[in-house]
Amino acid sequence: MKFLVINGVNLNLTGVREKEIYGTKTLDEINAEIAAVAYENGDEIEFFQSNYEGAIVEKIHEAFLGKTCDAILLNAGAYTHYSYAIRDAVAAVSVPVYEVHMSDIHAREDFRKTSVLSEVCVGTVCGLGVGSYLTAMANLKGMAR
């Protein structure tokens, strides 16, 4: 399978910000771990990070229109809780999208407990750090069989 991992707003600061929540690994280190598992399983993977909502929407459109991947792992960051633009982009495409969060959004601030994306994604996994991405990949592969 070919996976596209989209990381949203502020995730470029992973390893620097709120280490007690997100840990000390940088996004590049996390991506390297995900890539190693993907390659080990014979999969292809592409990574994309943006702090801009429109860029994330465009990447989702590109994945669908250009048929550049089989599935998307989406960690939209704070956009998870209020971006109807990203929600509508996910709903508009036939590429399966799995919602991913490194922290347990349900055990954090009240505003983080609501995801506007969950209803249009094929699944959600949170609270496992890098394991959230790996679990989502495994689940998507299972769905494809």
N, C-alpha and C positions, 0 to 999 in steps of 0.2 A: 504494500500500500504506500501511497504518497500522502504524507501528512503536512499540513500547514499549521504552525503554531503562531498564533497572534497574541502578543502581549501588549496591553494597553497602557494607559496613563500612569506615570510614575514608576512603572516596573523596571525602567532603565536604572533606577536608583536602588534596586534590590542589592542587599549586601552592605549598603551604606545607611539607609533609613530604617528606622524601627526594627533594629536587629532582634529585639526580643520577640517580635512577631514573625518576621520574614527570614531571620537567620543571617549569617555572614557571607554566604555564597553570593557572588555576583550573578547577574542575569546571564552573562557569557558562560560562567561555570555551570549554571543550571542547564543552559542550552546544550553544553557539551555532554553532560550526563544523559540528557534526553536523546541526543544524537547517537551516543554510543549504544544505547539500548535499541534504538530504531535500526541502526546498521547491523547490529548483532542479530536482529530478527528479520533481516533482509528487506527492510523498509527504507523509503526515502523520506527526507524531512527538510522543510524550509522554515526559517524563523523570520518573523517580522515583529517589530516593536514600534509603536508610535504613541505620542502624547496627544495626537490630534484625532478627534472623533471622525472627521471626514476621511482621513487617510485609512482608518480602520474599515469604514464602510466601503471605500474604494477597493481595498484589498479583498474583502469578502466578495464583492462583485467580480473582481478579476479572477478569483479562484473559480467562480461559477462559470462566467462567460468564456474564460480561456481554458477551462477544464485543466487547471494546473495542479489539482490535488484531488484525492479521494475523500478526504475528511479534514475538518478544521478543529483544532483545540484552541479555545478562546478564553483567555484570561483578560477580561476587559478592564480590570482594576475598578476604580470608583465608577466608571461608566456603567458597570453592572447594575447599579442601583437607580439609574435615571435616564439612560440613553435609549430613547425610543427610536432614534435613528439607527443605532446598531441593531436593536431588536428587529426593526422592520427589514433591515438588510438580511439578517439571519432567516427571517420568515420568508423572504422573497426567493431564496436560493434552494436548490435541491441537494446541495452538498451537505452531508450531515455535520452538524456543529455540536461539539461537546463543551459545556461550560466548565471551566477549571479555576480553582482558587487555591493558593498555597496555604492560606490561613483558613480557619473555620469561621466563615462569615456569620454563622448562626450563633456563635459564642462571643461576638464582638458588639460594637455599638448598635443601638436599635436600627439606625438607618441602613446598616449593612445587612440586616436580616432579610431585606426585601431585594429580590432580583427581578428585574423586568425582562431578563433574558431566558430564565429557566423554562418558561412555557413554550418557547420556540426552539429550544435545544433538545437534542436527543437524549441528553443526560447531563448530570452535574456531579462533580466530585470536588470536595474541599477539605482542607485541614491536614493534608498529608505532605506538605512541602512539595519537593520535586516529585514525590510519589503520586501527587494528584495528576500530573501530566502523564506519568507512566501508566496509571490505572485507566485514565481516559483512553490512551492509545490501545491498551489491551481490550477494553470494552468495545471500542470502535472496530477493532479487528474481529472480535467475536460476532459483532452485528453483521459484518460483511460476509461471513461464511454462510 
